[in-house]
Amino acid sequence: MDTEQKSAETAVQPEEELRSAEAYIPESAKPVVHEEHTVGNGMTKREAMKIRMRSMNKQELLYLRKKRLAENCWPVFRFLILFGLGFVILTPLIFMISYGFRERRDMNDPTIMWIPRHLTLEVMKQTIRSMGLNNAKNNPLINTLVLNIGCSMCQVVTCALTGYGFARFKFKGKKLLFGVVVLMILVPPQIISIPLYNTFRYFLFGSVNLIDSFLVMYLPAMTANGIRAGLMIFIFRQFFRGLPKELEDAAYLDGCGPFKTFLKVMVPNAASSFLTVFLFSIVWYWNDYFTSSVFFNNTTTIAIQLKNLDTTLLTTIFGNANAQVSVREKIVWLEAGCLISITPMLILYACLQKHFTEGIERSGLVG
């Protein structure tokens, strides 16, 4: 019994000490704690606002009403703007999906707009066969992937090195060479297509003919002169200029040379820019038709097959190159071909959308 009384007394003693300590704290030093839904004297925010409005004049009440109206209308207005823009952007894609999975007779039915009456996969299969995507040799899809991925990787590396050189090093003729990079952005590729064709046709003083080989795409990419290479160099230059110089100084003090500093310090910090440029390069090489059609005679790509789909449909589906088929009826195969060509890019963008937008923000293209 004595031990129980002692334990009870020791448990009560800390509470009494706390109460005595609180008695010495002045009221002004104690924090005022309100409930979340109350504002002074137990009133809610709405009740306090009503009392405040009683003392307002007409101008203040009018301003308050306008402000409330704007705050209530802005979300609706913003939703309508975004919905309208989204509808305008997605309308072509919706039409591709609708046309690519309907029969040809549905195109002559004026009552059908969005939802097909006769769903079918035959149009998609015929389009794949017409574009040669099921060929064992000279497959446009395989050719495009080999060119696309390989050239994009080479171009990212060479453009990154070039952009780093323009951003961090001082050398004679730097401004002149960067002016050439700007001209690469401004000058259309059609202007230099004939000199490039002669260069690849009579390569190494006429001893080698590179036309219709993958080297006509790989060599410019490995020398930072591929498709839209000027813009990629500019992106890397802007990003590397924004990095603090102290990072390089610290690497030099640790015994790193310029190239090792680029690999160990600059490349990890420029991951977002590398991803942005790589995605840009993937899209441009995938959609390239002009360069491929100039240098390739027998090699086919997705863009070339899509461009010539109108004529190949007549021979593969109708069996006659001179068959008279209305454009309204052929549009189901044409839209199916467009849907096939953009599907890989849509999947790529959907998977990397977050990193792509972050890379755009940090690459120097905005702000």
C-alpha positions in Angstrom: 0.0 0.0 0.0 2.8 2.4 0.8 4.5 1.8 -2.5 1.2 2.4 -4.4 0.7 5.8 -2.6 4.3 6.8 -3.4 3.8 6.0 -7.1 0.5 8.0 -7.2 2.2 10.9 -5.5 5.1 10.9 -7.9 2.6 10.8 -10.9 0.7 13.8 -9.5 3.8 15.8 -8.7 4.8 16.6 -12.4 1.3 17.8 -13.1 1.4 20.2 -10.2 4.8 21.5 -11.2 3.5 22.2 -14.7 0.5 24.1 -13.4 2.7 26.2 -11.1 5.1 26.9 -14.0 2.2 28.1 -16.2 1.0 30.4 -13.4 4.3 32.4 -13.8 3.8 32.9 -17.7 2.2 36.2 -18.4 -1.0 36.3 -20.5 0.6 38.3 -23.2 3.2 35.6 -23.8 0.7 32.8 -24.2 -0.2 32.0 -27.8 -3.7 32.7 -29.0 -5.2 29.5 -30.5 -8.3 29.7 -32.7 -10.3 26.9 -34.2 -10.0 26.6 -38.0 -13.5 27.6 -38.7 -13.7 30.6 -36.3 -12.3 34.1 -36.6 -12.2 36.2 -33.4 -14.9 35.8 -30.6 -16.0 32.5 -32.1 -17.4 34.0 -35.4 -17.0 32.2 -38.7 -15.3 34.0 -41.7 -18.7 34.5 -43.4 -20.2 36.1 -40.3 -17.1 38.4 -39.9 -17.4 39.3 -43.6 -21.1 40.2 -43.2 -20.3 42.5 -40.3 -17.4 44.1 -42.3 -19.8 44.7 -45.3 -22.2 46.7 -43.1 -19.5 49.4 -42.7 -18.6 49.5 -46.4 -19.7 52.3 -48.7 -21.3 51.7 -52.2 -18.0 51.8 -54.1 -16.4 49.2 -51.8 -19.4 46.9 -52.1 -19.3 47.3 -55.9 -15.6 46.5 -56.1 -16.1 43.5 -53.8 -19.0 42.2 -56.0 -16.9 42.6 -59.2 -14.0 40.8 -57.6 -16.2 37.9 -56.5 -17.7 37.7 -60.0 -14.3 37.6 -61.6 -13.1 34.9 -59.2 -16.2 32.8 -60.0 -16.1 33.3 -63.8 -12.4 32.9 -64.4 -12.3 29.1 -63.8 -15.2 28.6 -66.2 -13.6 30.9 -68.8 -10.3 29.1 -68.4 -11.9 25.7 -68.8 -13.6 26.8 -72.0 -10.4 28.1 -73.5 -8.5 25.0 -72.7 -11.3 22.8 -73.9 -11.5 24.7 -77.2 -7.7 24.5 -77.7 -7.6 20.9 -76.8 -10.5 20.1 -79.2 -8.8 22.0 -82.1 -5.5 20.1 -81.5 -7.1 16.7 -81.1 -9.6 16.9 -83.9 -7.1 15.6 -86.6 -6.2 12.7 -84.4 -9.8 11.9 -83.7 -10.5 11.9 -87.4 -7.5 9.6 -88.1 -8.8 7.1 -85.5 -12.4 7.3 -86.9 -11.4 6.9 -90.5 -8.7 4.3 -90.0 -11.1 1.8 -88.5 -14.2 2.2 -90.8 -15.1 0.6 -94.1 -15.0 2.5 -97.4 -18.7 2.5 -97.8 -19.1 4.6 -94.6 -17.5 7.5 -96.4 -20.5 7.8 -98.7 -22.9 7.8 -95.9 -23.6 11.5 -94.9 -25.1 10.5 -91.5 -21.8 9.2 -90.2 -19.5 11.8 -88.8 -17.4 10.6 -85.8 -18.4 7.0 -84.9 -18.1 4.5 -87.7 -21.1 2.2 -88.4 -19.0 -0.7 -89.7 -15.8 -1.1 -87.6 -13.1 -3.1 -89.3 -9.3 -3.8 -89.1 -9.1 -4.7 -92.8 -8.2 -1.1 -93.8 -5.3 -1.1 -91.3 -4.0 -4.4 -92.6 -4.2 -3.3 -96.2 -2.4 0.0 -95.4 0.4 -1.9 -93.6 0.8 -4.2 -96.6 0.7 -1.2 -99.0 3.4 0.6 -97.0 5.6 -2.5 -97.0 5.8 -2.7 -93.2 5.5 -6.5 -93.4 8.4 -7.0 -95.8 11.3 -9.1 -94.8 13.8 -7.0 -96.8 14.0 -3.2 -97.1 11.4 -2.8 -94.4 10.6 0.9 -94.0 10.1 0.6 -90.2 13.4 -1.1 -89.6 15.2 1.4 -91.9 13.6 4.3 -90.1 14.5 3.0 -86.7 18.1 2.3 -87.7 18.5 5.8 -89.1 16.5 7.5 -86.4 18.1 6.1 -83.3 21.6 6.0 -84.6 21.7 9.4 -86.2 19.9 11.0 -83.2 22.5 9.6 -80.7 25.4 10.7 -82.9 23.9 14.1 -83.3 23.3 14.6 -79.6 26.9 13.8 -78.7 28.5 16.0 -81.4 26.1 18.9 -80.9 26.7 18.8 -77.1 30.5 19.0 -77.6 30.1 21.8 -80.1 27.7 23.7 -77.9 30.0 23.2 -74.9 32.9 24.6 -76.9 31.0 27.7 -77.9 29.8 28.3 -74.3 33.0 27.8 -72.3 36.1 28.3 -74.5 37.6 31.4 -76.2 39.3 31.0 -79.6 39.9 32.9 -82.7 36.9 33.0 -85.1 34.4 32.0 -82.4 31.9 34.7 -83.4 32.3 33.9 -87.1 31.7 30.2 -86.5 28.7 30.8 -84.3 27.3 33.0 -87.1 27.6 29.9 -89.3 25.6 28.0 -86.7 22.9 30.6 -86.8 22.9 30.3 -90.6 22.4 26.6 -90.2 19.1 27.5 -88.4 18.0 30.1 -90.9 19.1 28.6 -94.3 16.6 26.0 -95.7 18.1 22.6 -96.4 16.9 22.7 -100.0 19.5 25.3 -100.8 22.5 23.0 -100.0 20.9 19.7 -101.2 22.6 19.8 -104.6 26.1 20.4 -103.3 25.6 17.7 -100.7 24.4 15.3 -103.3 27.5 15.9 -105.4 29.7 15.5 -102.3 28.2 12.1 -101.4 28.0 11.0 -105.1 31.7 11.7 -105.7 33.0 11.1 -102.2 36.8 11.0 -101.6 37.5 12.6 -105.0 35.0 10.4 -106.9 36.3 7.1 -105.6 33.3 6.2 -103.5 29.5 6.6 -104.2 27.6 7.0 -100.9 24.2 7.6 -102.5 21.5 5.2 -101.2 23.6 4.2 -98.2 23.0 5.0 -94.5 26.3 7.0 -94.4 24.7 9.9 -96.1 22.7 10.4 -92.9 25.3 9.2 -90.4 28.2 11.4 -91.6 26.4 14.7 -91.2 25.1 13.6 -87.8 28.6 12.6 -86.6 30.0 16.0 -87.7 27.2 18.1 -86.0 25.7 18.9 -89.3 22.6 16.7 -89.4 18.9 17.7 -89.5 18.3 20.9 -87.5 21.8 20.6 -86.0 22.1 24.3 -85.7 19.2 24.6 -83.3 20.6 21.7 -81.2 24.0 23.4 -80.9 22.2 26.6 -79.8 20.2 24.8 -77.1 23.4 23.2 -75.7 25.3 26.5 -75.8 22.5 28.3 -73.9 22.3 25.6 -71.3 26.1 25.3 -70.7 26.4 29.1 -70.4 23.9 29.1 -67.6 25.9 26.6 -65.4 28.2 28.2 -62.8 31.8 28.5 -63.8 32.8 27.4 -60.3 31.9 23.8 -61.2 34.6 23.7 -63.9 37.1 25.5 -61.7 36.6 22.8 -59.0 37.1 20.0 -61.5 40.3 21.6 -62.8 41.6 21.9 -59.3 41.0 18.1 -58.9 43.1 17.4 -61.9 40.4 17.0 -64.6 41.1 18.1 -68.1 38.5 19.8 -70.4 37.1 16.6 -71.8 37.0 14.8 -68.5 35.3 17.9 -66.9 32.7 17.7 -69.7 32.0 14.0 -69.0 32.1 14.1 -65.2 30.6 17.5 -64.4 28.7 19.0 -67.4 26.9 15.9 -68.8 25.2 14.9 -65.5 24.0 18.5 -65.0 22.7 18.7 -68.6 20.6 15.5 -68.5 17.4 17.4 -69.2 18.9 19.2 -72.2 20.2 15.9 -73.6 16.8 14.4 -73.4 15.2 17.4 -75.0 17.6 17.4 -78.0 17.3 13.7 -78.3 13.5 13.8 -78.6 13.7 16.7 -81.0 16.1 14.7 -83.2 14.0 11.6 -83.0 10.9 13.5 -84.2 12.7 15.3 -87.0 14.5 12.2 -88.4 11.2 10.2 -88.1 9.3 12.8 -90.1 12.1 13.6 -92.6 11.0 13.2 -96.2 13.1 15.7 -98.2 16.6 14.5 -97.2 15.6 10.8 -97.5 14.1 11.2 -100.9 17.1 13.1 -102.2 19.8 10.6 -101.1 17.8 7.3 -101.2 16.8 5.6 -104.4 15.9 2.1 -103.3 16.0 2.5 -99.5 12.5 3.3 -98.1 11.5 5.0 -94.8 8.1 5.6 -93.1 8.0 9.2 -94.4 8.8 8.2 -98.0 6.2 5.4 -98.0 3.6 7.8 -96.5 4.3 10.3 -99.2 3.9 7.7 -101.9 0.9 6.0 -100.3 -1.6 7.5 -102.7 0.0 5.7 -105.7 1.0 2.5 -104.0 -2.6 2.0 -102.8 -3.8 1.7 -106.4 -1.3 -1.1 -107.2 -1.5 -3.1 -104.0 -5.2 -2.9 -103.2 -6.9 -2.2 -106.6 -4.3 -4.0 -108.8 -4.2 -1.2 -111.3 -2.1 2.0 -111.1 -4.6 3.8 -113.4 -7.7 2.8 -111.4 -10.2 5.6 -110.9 -11.0 5.8 -107.2 -12.4 8.9 -105.6 -10.3 10.7 -102.9 -13.3 10.4 -100.5 -13.0 6.6 -100.7 -9.2 6.5 -100.5 -9.1 8.7 -97.5 -9.7 5.8 -95.1 -6.3 4.2 -96.2 -4.6 7.6 -96.2 -5.7 8.4 -92.7 -4.8 4.9 -91.5 -1.3 5.5 -92.9 -1.0 8.8 -91.0 -2.2 7.1 -87.8 0.4 4.3 -88.2 3.2 6.9 -88.8 2.5 9.1 -85.8 1.7 6.3 -83.3 5.3 5.7 -82.2 5.8 9.4 -81.7 2.6 9.7 -79.6 3.7 6.8 -77.4 7.2 8.3 -77.0 5.8 11.7 -76.0 3.2 10.3 -73.7 5.9 8.4 -71.8 8.4 11.2 -71.6 6.1 14.3 -71.5 7.1 15.4 -68.0 10.9 15.2 -68.7 10.4 16.8 -72.1 8.7 19.9 -70.7 11.2 20.2 -67.9 14.0 20.0 -70.4 12.4 22.7 -72.5 12.2 25.0 -69.5 15.9 24.5 -68.6 17.3 24.4 -72.1 17.3 28.2 -72.8 14.4 28.1 -75.3 12.1 30.0 -72.8 12.7 32.8 -70.3 
